[in-house]
């Protein structure tokens, strides 16, 4: 394998000699694509098969192909050539220049000890399998995350709530040591490349200034703290009565979720009952087709229901950058999974929109990871939109009016609860990578107490931070969910003002308005990574990313 990779690298270098930088770069890009493309497809397919079956063989194939890709991106000679072309800064073709920027960052992040990079890949694959196969042991039987969530939402028995919450947290000690080893390995790579730590490197190489992101999260904290505190007081008063517990004795398991990242049932409307017995696949397909975005092929290739050893979460994957896009879900007929389906197929239509021949292979991706999150989120919000529910679920006008205000309040609650949760994850990861040897259990609970305003169970000293799979396997990514929410609100206001022109910022739901899909396809999806993320946002909405529309929609 090494001989093959060195041969590829040598060919890239030799082919690049004695030509203009534009011609050199075109050949380098072409040869890297020819080497990467089949490996990437095979890795993505193996990962998909592994997550739907839990079988270790697929994760091994995924690891092997990931290591081959890493070997190509870690070649120092190719990187040196790219670096010299970048420093001369005389590439005239803007598309080619953008490809250079993306490839340069890919190579830079891999200019470390290959054995360390491969170790990270192998350890990540093993951890992926641990998370995928873990099932909580509750009352002497194994149960899924969906079952844990149902207990936490529906039970009024305090002992059962605590037992279910604690059962889920058992994944923490099972994986924590492995996660810490991974964190230190990632840091060693970042430091070898001249960065303070992996967190800083991840943000900078994705085109984000760490200081700007921290300032934004400080601003969001100040914007949301008082509003969230008022809502938290409402929750405490209600849950104290429901669970027959004094307010200062309420524990994390009383807030109807494993992480308090989803909004609890605070208002009279029971959103789940409207989705009971509904076909979420049909609802998803019908909605997207109505705005001019056909997802039938994606739906046919997806895996949407629970089965043993299958990954219990949800994600969308672009297998080949040629239109083979798939969604993994574990559907249950409730509002949360309706929102998740709309969310994941939002990712899917974005991928479908940039996987076009006009885009070079290395530009067939979202402008930034948070821009695809924004598309997923603008649609995911619709599961709580009263007008969307009325039209898609055939709810009567009278019933819609009855639930409308609580739907709006529920969406606002969801946004604020989630925003405070993201504060915890973002600040935890930032501090963890800065000093992984500190007491991470204490760090986690200090942030949970400050930003989510939850009470730490007395005497608890467990690695509860490790129960969140993103911290282990999708590092330094979570803050992008919140940036996505900001952009989702910015796009929503643009659509209402310029496309539907309804003036209905609260309840606009885009149903059967194909102009919405056309605008997104042309301005958000099709450009792929052609433009830097803020340039793409400004071209599409007339403004660079701002928090003001999020504040207008959910805070003020």
Number of C-alpha atoms within 10 A of each C-alpha: 8 10 8 10 17 15 12 18 23 15 15 22 19 11 16 20 12 9 10 13 20 17 15 20 24 16 17 23 21 14 16 20 15 13 17 18 16 14 19 20 19 18 26 20 18 20 23 25 18 25 22 21 17 22 16 17 12 21 24 19 19 26 24 18 22 21 22 20 21 21 22 22 25 21 21 17 14 22 23 15 19 23 18 11 20 17 9 9 11 12 18 10 10 11 16 18 19 18 20 22 14 18 17 21 17 17 22 20 19 22 20 19 13 17 11 14 23 18 16 21 21 19 17 20 21 17 21 21 20 16 22 22 18 20 21 21 16 18 11 7 8 12 17 20 17 15 14 22 16 14 19 25 18 11 14 15 13 16 11 16 24 15 18 25 24 17 18 22 20 19 21 19 15 17 18 19 13 16 20 18 14 20 24 19 17 20 23 19 23 22 15 14 17 9 16 15 23 25 24 20 23 18 16 14 15 16 14 15 13 16 11 10 16 15 11 15 20 12 12 18 16 11 15 20 18 12 15 23 15 11 17 17 13 13 19 21 14 16 22 17 12 11 15 14 16 12 16 10 13 19 17 21 23 28 23 24 20 22 18 19 19 18 19 19 18 18 16 10 16 14 20 13 12 17 20 13 10 15 13 22 15 11 15 21 19 18 21 24 17 16 17 16 22 17 20 16 12 19 20 12 13 17 18 20 13 18 13 13 19 23 24 24 15 17 18 20 20 21 19 20 22 16 18 17 25 23 22 25 22 19 21 19 16 18 20 18 20 25 20 23 28 27 27 25 26 26 27 26 25 24 26 25 22 28 26 19 10 11 17 19 20 19 24 26 24 25 24 20 16 23 27 27 25 26 27 27 26 22 24 23 21 22 26 24 22 25 23 21 21 18 14 15 13 11 16 12 11 9 11 19 14 13 17 19 16 19 24 17 15 22 19 19 24 18 24 24 22 21 25 24 21 21 22 24 22 23 16 22 23 18 16 21 21 16 15 16 10 11 12 21 15 17 16 22 24 18 19 23 13 14 21 27 16 21 16 16 13 7 6 11 13 17 22 22 25 25 21 17 19 14 19 22 18 11 17 22 18 19 20 20 21 24 22 23 26 25 28 25 24 25 20 24 23 19 22 19 14 13 16 16 13 12 13 12 17 16 17 20 23 23 17 15 17 16 15 20 22 15 14 19 19 13 16 26 27 23 22 26 24 23 18 15 23 16 15 23 21 12 14 17 19 11 14 15 19 14 17 13 21 20 15 13 17 19 18 11
